């Protein structure tokens, strides 16, 4: 089900019309709310585990869990900043257009990855360039 009930953007309507913008805004806001809720739960579990554990193995396990949760929080923070940037693009009218080519990003790609800033072709070129540099 889509964020706005049963509506799904389609290629028969004007690209990034008001209805599509509202659909993606709701999708992004719901995603952000979900991440923030997970983040609060993570924070709560970190605080709950803050009790002293006498067993060395338990302490080591807790430290590993904490490191993993902190990495997760860092990923969540980066994701939220990408979601916020996408919401700004909806406001300024640049949302849904490839940063590299200026062409519309496919609705299917945006539906699957609403924070996308590159068309699939530009993304593939970008990844190929990264691979070349990584292999050096």
C-alpha positions as CSV (number, residue, x, y, z in Angstrom):
1,X,0.0,0.0,0.0
2,X,1.2,3.5,-0.8
3,X,1.6,6.3,1.8
4,X,-1.5,8.1,0.4
5,X,-3.8,5.1,0.4
6,X,-4.2,3.4,-3.0
7,X,-2.7,6.1,-5.3
8,X,0.5,5.1,-7.1
9,X,2.4,7.5,-9.4
10,X,2.3,6.4,-13.1
11,X,3.9,7.5,-16.4
12,X,0.5,8.6,-17.9
13,X,0.4,11.7,-15.7
14,X,2.7,14.8,-15.8
15,X,6.0,14.0,-14.1
16,X,6.3,15.4,-10.6
17,X,2.8,16.8,-10.6
18,X,1.3,17.9,-7.3
19,X,-0.1,14.5,-6.5
20,X,3.3,12.8,-7.2
21,X,5.1,15.3,-5.1
22,X,2.7,14.7,-2.2
23,X,3.0,10.9,-2.6
24,X,6.8,11.1,-2.3
25,X,6.7,13.7,0.5
26,X,4.4,11.3,2.5
27,X,6.6,8.3,1.7
28,X,9.8,10.2,2.8
29,X,8.1,11.5,6.0
30,X,6.9,8.0,6.9
31,X,10.4,6.6,6.3
32,X,11.9,9.3,8.5
33,X,9.4,8.7,11.3
34,X,10.2,5.0,11.2
35,X,13.9,5.6,11.4
36,X,13.5,8.1,14.3
37,X,11.3,5.5,16.1
38,X,14.0,2.8,15.6
39,X,16.6,5.3,16.8
40,X,14.7,6.0,20.0
41,X,14.4,2.3,20.7
42,X,18.2,1.8,20.1
43,X,18.9,4.7,22.5
44,X,16.6,3.2,25.1
45,X,18.2,-0.3,24.8
46,X,21.7,1.3,25.1
47,X,20.6,3.0,28.3
48,X,18.9,-0.1,29.7
49,X,22.2,-2.1,29.1
50,X,24.2,0.6,30.9
51,X,24.2,-1.6,34.1
52,X,27.5,-3.0,35.2
53,X,28.0,-6.5,34.0
54,X,30.4,-8.5,36.3
55,X,31.1,-11.2,33.7
56,X,33.9,-10.3,31.3
57,X,32.3,-12.3,28.4
58,X,29.0,-10.5,29.0
59,X,30.8,-7.2,29.0
60,X,32.6,-7.9,25.8
61,X,29.3,-9.1,24.1
62,X,27.6,-5.9,25.3
63,X,30.5,-3.7,23.9
64,X,30.1,-5.5,20.5
65,X,26.4,-4.9,20.5
66,X,26.9,-1.3,21.5
67,X,29.4,-0.8,18.6
68,X,27.0,-2.3,16.2
69,X,24.1,-0.1,17.5
70,X,26.2,3.0,17.2
71,X,27.2,2.1,13.6
72,X,23.5,1.6,12.9
73,X,22.7,5.0,14.5
74,X,25.3,6.6,12.3
75,X,23.8,5.0,9.2
76,X,20.3,6.2,10.3
77,X,21.6,9.7,10.8
78,X,23.1,9.8,7.3
79,X,19.8,8.4,5.9
80,X,17.8,11.1,7.7
81,X,20.0,13.8,6.2
82,X,19.4,12.3,2.7
83,X,15.7,12.2,3.4
84,X,15.7,15.8,4.5
85,X,17.7,16.7,1.3
86,X,15.0,14.9,-0.8
87,X,12.2,16.8,1.0
88,X,14.0,20.1,0.3
89,X,14.2,19.1,-3.4
90,X,10.5,18.4,-3.4
91,X,10.0,22.0,-2.0
92,X,12.4,23.6,-4.6
93,X,11.1,21.6,-7.6
94,X,14.2,19.7,-8.4
95,X,13.0,16.4,-6.9
96,X,12.9,13.4,-9.3
97,X,15.4,14.8,-11.7
98,X,18.9,13.4,-12.2
99,X,21.6,15.6,-10.7
100,X,23.9,14.6,-13.5
101,X,21.7,14.7,-16.6
102,X,18.7,16.8,-15.5
103,X,16.5,14.0,-17.0
104,X,13.6,12.6,-15.0
105,X,14.4,9.6,-12.7
106,X,12.1,6.7,-13.4
107,X,9.0,6.6,-11.1
108,X,9.8,2.9,-10.3
109,X,13.3,3.9,-9.2
110,X,12.0,6.7,-7.0
111,X,9.3,4.5,-5.5
112,X,12.0,1.9,-4.6
113,X,14.6,4.5,-3.5
114,X,12.9,7.8,-2.8
115,X,16.2,9.5,-1.9
116,X,17.7,8.7,-5.4
117,X,19.5,11.7,-6.9
118,X,20.7,10.0,-10.1
119,X,18.9,8.1,-12.9
120,X,19.8,4.4,-13.0
121,X,22.1,5.1,-16.0
122,X,24.0,7.9,-14.2
123,X,24.2,5.7,-11.1
124,X,25.7,2.8,-13.0
125,X,28.3,5.2,-14.7
126,X,29.1,6.6,-11.2
127,X,29.6,3.0,-9.8
128,X,31.8,2.0,-12.8
129,X,34.0,5.1,-12.2
130,X,34.2,4.2,-8.5
131,X,35.2,0.6,-9.3
132,X,38.0,1.8,-11.6
133,X,39.4,4.1,-8.9
134,X,39.1,1.4,-6.3
135,X,41.0,-1.1,-8.5
136,X,44.1,1.3,-8.8
